[in-house]
Amino acid sequence: EKDRAKAPVKKKEDSSAIKEREVPQHPSCLFFQYNTQLGPPYHILVDTNFINFSIKAKLDLVQSMMDCLYAKCIPCITDCVMGEIEKLGQKYRVALRIAKDPQFERLPCMHKGTYADDCLVQRVTQHKCYIVATVDKELKRRIRKIPGVPIMYISRHRYNIERMPDDYGAPRF
């Protein structure tokens, strides 16, 4: 009897029916791919390896940022990045001293864990008013997926900026 029982017939989907799908909501600050929240003074989220590579390239962090963007820059550092630098130990004491400079704005973290890359990506996703300064290829790849967030990096012993709109006066290389 079980073998003879008819298998349930699958209904074909009506092609003319209206299909509902969820489209992600874009932030209101993005206007034709220009982030209207970006503007001088620039708030720059600094990553651990960006500080280390700046020391190796003998670059003054704040002065080089200003030379790159032609405007006042406020370097910001999160608690997770500070924790990462502190964990690196004695070898990176110069980076720690630079990070504790009063010119740097400290951003408190309310989440658990100290993985700095996730923290930076989460903060930039929530607030689009930051430029991310990093040399890490994996972090750059993750941030490129977020619209309206420029990336600052080091090349040829100077700072360069990637994906910064022309209207904001950033130099083109």
C-alpha contacts under 8 A as a table, 3 or more apart, distances in Angstrom:
res1	aa1	res2	aa2	distance
1	E	4	R	5.12
1	E	5	A	6.25
2	K	5	A	5.19
14	D	17	A	5.46
26	H	30	L	7.49
27	P	30	L	6.02
28	S	31	F	7.26
29	C	35	N	5.64
29	C	36	T	5.28
29	C	37	Q	6.08
29	C	128	K	7.79
30	L	33	Q	5.47
30	L	34	Y	5.45
30	L	35	N	4.61
30	L	36	T	6.25
30	L	148	G	6.66
31	F	34	Y	5.17
31	F	35	N	6.43
31	F	36	T	7.01
33	Q	147	P	7.25
33	Q	148	G	6.28
34	Y	148	G	6.47
34	Y	165	P	6.42
35	N	38	L	5.81
35	N	128	K	7.51
35	N	148	G	5.27
35	N	149	V	7.77
36	T	39	G	7.53
37	Q	128	K	6.73
37	Q	129	C	5.20
38	L	42	Y	6.90
38	L	128	K	7.71
38	L	129	C	5.35
38	L	130	Y	7.18
39	G	42	Y	5.85
39	G	168	Y	6.96
40	P	71	A	6.05
40	P	72	K	6.16
40	P	73	C	7.28
41	P	71	A	6.55
41	P	72	K	4.83
41	P	73	C	5.36
41	P	74	I	6.73
42	Y	71	A	7.47
42	Y	72	K	6.44
42	Y	73	C	4.74
42	Y	74	I	5.98
42	Y	130	Y	7.22
42	Y	131	I	7.37
43	H	73	C	6.10
43	H	74	I	4.89
43	H	75	P	5.92
43	H	76	C	6.44
43	H	129	C	7.01
43	H	130	Y	5.22
43	H	131	I	6.36
44	I	73	C	6.98
44	I	74	I	6.12
44	I	75	P	4.76
44	I	76	C	5.61
44	I	130	Y	5.51
44	I	131	I	4.67
44	I	132	V	5.71
44	I	133	A	6.47
45	L	75	P	6.14
45	L	76	C	4.82
45	L	77	I	5.91
45	L	78	T	7.83
45	L	120	L	7.53
45	L	130	Y	6.31
45	L	131	I	6.04
45	L	132	V	4.80
45	L	133	A	5.86
46	V	50	F	6.56
46	V	51	I	7.34
46	V	75	P	6.50
46	V	76	C	6.09
46	V	77	I	5.65
46	V	132	V	6.28
46	V	133	A	4.88
46	V	134	T	6.60
47	D	50	F	5.30
47	D	51	I	6.81
47	D	77	I	7.51
47	D	81	V	6.41
47	D	116	A	7.68
47	D	117	D	7.97
47	D	132	V	7.72
47	D	133	A	6.10
47	D	134	T	5.34
48	T	51	I	5.52
48	T	52	N	6.57
48	T	81	V	5.95
48	T	82	M	7.91
48	T	84	E	7.13
48	T	85	I	6.40
48	T	134	T	7.77
49	N	52	N	4.90
49	N	53	F	5.97
49	N	134	T	6.61
49	N	135	V	6.28
49	N	136	D	7.00
50	F	53	F	5.25
50	F	54	S	6.04
50	F	133	A	6.39
50	F	134	T	4.94
50	F	135	V	5.61
50	F	153	Y	7.50
50	F	154	I	7.81
51	I	54	S	5.08
51	I	55	I	6.34
51	I	61	L	7.63
51	I	95	A	6.15
51	I	99	A	7.96
52	N	55	I	5.23
52	N	56	K	6.39
52	N	92	Y	7.81
52	N	95	A	6.21
53	F	56	K	4.94
53	F	57	A	6.06
53	F	135	V	7.78
53	F	154	I	7.68
54	S	57	A	5.07
54	S	58	K	5.99
54	S	59	L	5.15
54	S	60	D	7.24
54	S	61	L	6.78
54	S	154	I	7.65
55	I	58	K	4.90
55	I	59	L	6.13
55	I	60	D	7.87
55	I	95	A	7.44
56	K	59	L	7.81
57	A	157	H	5.62
59	L	64	S	6.58
59	L	157	H	7.52
59	L	158	R	7.50
60	D	63	Q	5.59
60	D	64	S	5.80
61	L	64	S	5.45
61	L	65	M	6.24
62	V	65	M	5.13
62	V	66	M	6.31
62	V	73	C	6.83
62	V	74	I	7.64
62	V	75	P	7.10
63	Q	66	M	5.15
63	Q	67	D	6.20
64	S	67	D	4.93
64	S	68	C	6.14
64	S	158	R	7.21
64	S	159	Y	6.55
65	M	68	C	5.09
65	M	69	L	6.23
65	M	73	C	6.51
65	M	159	Y	6.76
66	M	69	L	5.28
66	M	70	Y	5.31
66	M	71	A	5.43
66	M	72	K	5.88
66	M	73	C	5.96
67	D	70	Y	5.43
67	D	71	A	7.73
68	C	159	Y	6.01
68	C	160	N	6.37
68	C	161	I	7.47
68	C	170	A	7.26
68	C	171	P	7.26
69	L	72	K	7.99
69	L	169	G	7.26
69	L	170	A	5.30
69	L	171	P	7.17
70	Y	169	G	7.41
70	Y	170	A	7.13
74	I	103	Q	7.27
74	I	104	F	6.69
74	I	105	E	6.98
75	P	103	Q	7.28
75	P	104	F	5.13
75	P	105	E	6.23
76	C	104	F	5.47
76	C	105	E	4.56
76	C	106	R	5.91
76	C	107	L	6.73
77	I	81	V	6.48
77	I	82	M	7.04
77	I	99	A	7.39
77	I	104	F	6.67
77	I	105	E	6.21
77	I	106	R	5.21
77	I	107	L	5.95
78	T	81	V	5.37
78	T	82	M	6.41
78	T	106	R	5.85
78	T	107	L	4.58
78	T	108	P	5.98
78	T	109	C	6.62
78	T	120	L	7.96
79	D	82	M	5.02
79	D	83	G	6.07
79	D	106	R	7.17
79	D	107	L	6.38
79	D	108	P	5.54
79	D	109	C	5.76
80	C	83	G	5.02
80	C	84	E	6.17
80	C	109	C	7.00
80	C	113	G	7.92
80	C	114	T	4.82
80	C	115	Y	6.43
80	C	116	A	5.02
80	C	119	C	6.99
81	V	84	E	4.97
81	V	85	I	6.28
81	V	114	T	7.66
81	V	115	Y	7.97
81	V	116	A	5.26
82	M	85	I	5.16
82	M	86	E	6.18
82	M	96	L	7.56
82	M	99	A	7.25
83	G	86	E	5.06
83	G	87	K	6.14
83	G	114	T	6.74
84	E	87	K	5.15
84	E	88	L	6.50
84	E	114	T	7.09
84	E	115	Y	7.74
84	E	116	A	7.10
85	I	88	L	5.25
85	I	89	G	7.36
85	I	92	Y	7.04
85	I	95	A	7.22
85	I	96	L	6.11
86	E	89	G	5.80
86	E	96	L	6.73
88	L	91	K	6.98
88	L	92	Y	6.20
89	G	92	Y	5.97
89	G	93	R	6.88
90	Q	93	R	5.27
92	Y	95	A	5.33
92	Y	96	L	6.44
93	R	96	L	4.94
93	R	97	R	6.15
94	V	97	R	5.06
94	V	98	I	6.25
95	A	98	I	5.10
95	A	99	A	6.11
96	L	99	A	5.01
96	L	100	K	6.21
97	R	100	K	5.23
97	R	101	D	6.57
98	I	101	D	5.27
99	A	104	F	6.75
100	K	104	F	7.05
101	D	104	F	5.74
102	P	105	E	7.25
109	C	119	C	7.99
114	T	119	C	7.87
115	Y	118	D	5.93
115	Y	119	C	6.57
116	A	119	C	5.00
116	A	120	L	6.18
117	D	120	L	5.22
117	D	121	V	6.23
117	D	139	L	6.42
118	D	121	V	5.20
118	D	122	Q	6.01
119	C	122	Q	5.18
119	C	123	R	6.14
120	L	123	R	5.17
120	L	124	V	6.10
121	V	124	V	5.23
121	V	125	T	6.07
121	V	142	R	7.44
121	V	143	I	6.56
122	Q	125	T	5.17
122	Q	126	Q	6.34
123	R	126	Q	5.25
123	R	127	H	6.06
124	V	127	H	5.17
124	V	128	K	5.58
124	V	129	C	7.64
124	V	130	Y	6.49
124	V	149	V	7.40
125	T	128	K	6.46
125	T	146	I	6.85
127	H	130	Y	7.16
128	K	148	G	6.92
128	K	149	V	6.47
129	C	149	V	7.97
130	Y	149	V	6.92
130	Y	150	P	7.90
131	I	149	V	6.09
131	I	150	P	5.20
131	I	151	I	5.85
131	I	152	M	6.91
132	V	149	V	7.36
132	V	150	P	6.48
132	V	151	I	4.93
132	V	152	M	5.96
133	A	151	I	5.83
133	A	152	M	4.41
133	A	153	Y	5.86
134	T	139	L	7.47
134	T	140	K	7.14
134	T	151	I	7.18
134	T	152	M	6.30
134	T	153	Y	5.54
135	V	140	K	7.52
135	V	153	Y	5.49
135	V	154	I	6.70
136	D	139	L	5.40
136	D	140	K	6.21
137	K	140	K	5.06
137	K	141	R	6.18
138	E	141	R	5.12
138	E	142	R	6.39
139	L	142	R	5.08
139	L	143	I	6.17
140	K	143	I	5.13
140	K	144	R	6.07
140	K	151	I	7.25
141	R	144	R	5.32
141	R	145	K	6.98
142	R	145	K	5.68
142	R	146	I	7.46
143	I	146	I	5.34
143	I	149	V	7.14
143	I	151	I	7.82
144	R	147	P	7.08
144	R	149	V	7.43
146	I	149	V	6.39
148	G	163	R	7.98
149	V	163	R	7.45
149	V	164	M	7.98
150	P	161	I	6.86
150	P	162	E	5.67
150	P	163	R	4.99
150	P	164	M	5.34
151	I	161	I	5.72
151	I	162	E	5.09
151	I	163	R	6.76
151	I	164	M	7.88
152	M	159	Y	6.72
152	M	160	N	5.68
152	M	161	I	4.38
152	M	162	E	6.17
153	Y	159	Y	5.69
153	Y	160	N	5.49
153	Y	161	I	6.35
153	Y	162	E	7.80
154	I	157	H	6.54
154	I	158	R	5.62
154	I	159	Y	4.62
154	I	160	N	6.07
155	S	158	R	5.65
155	S	159	Y	6.37
155	S	160	N	6.84
161	I	164	M	6.51
161	I	170	A	7.62
164	M	168	Y	7.43
164	M	170	A	6.66
165	P	168	Y	5.92
165	P	169	G	7.88
165	P	170	A	7.39
166	D	169	G	5.82
166	D	170	A	6.24
166	D	171	P	7.89
166	D	172	R	7.97
167	D	170	A	7.80
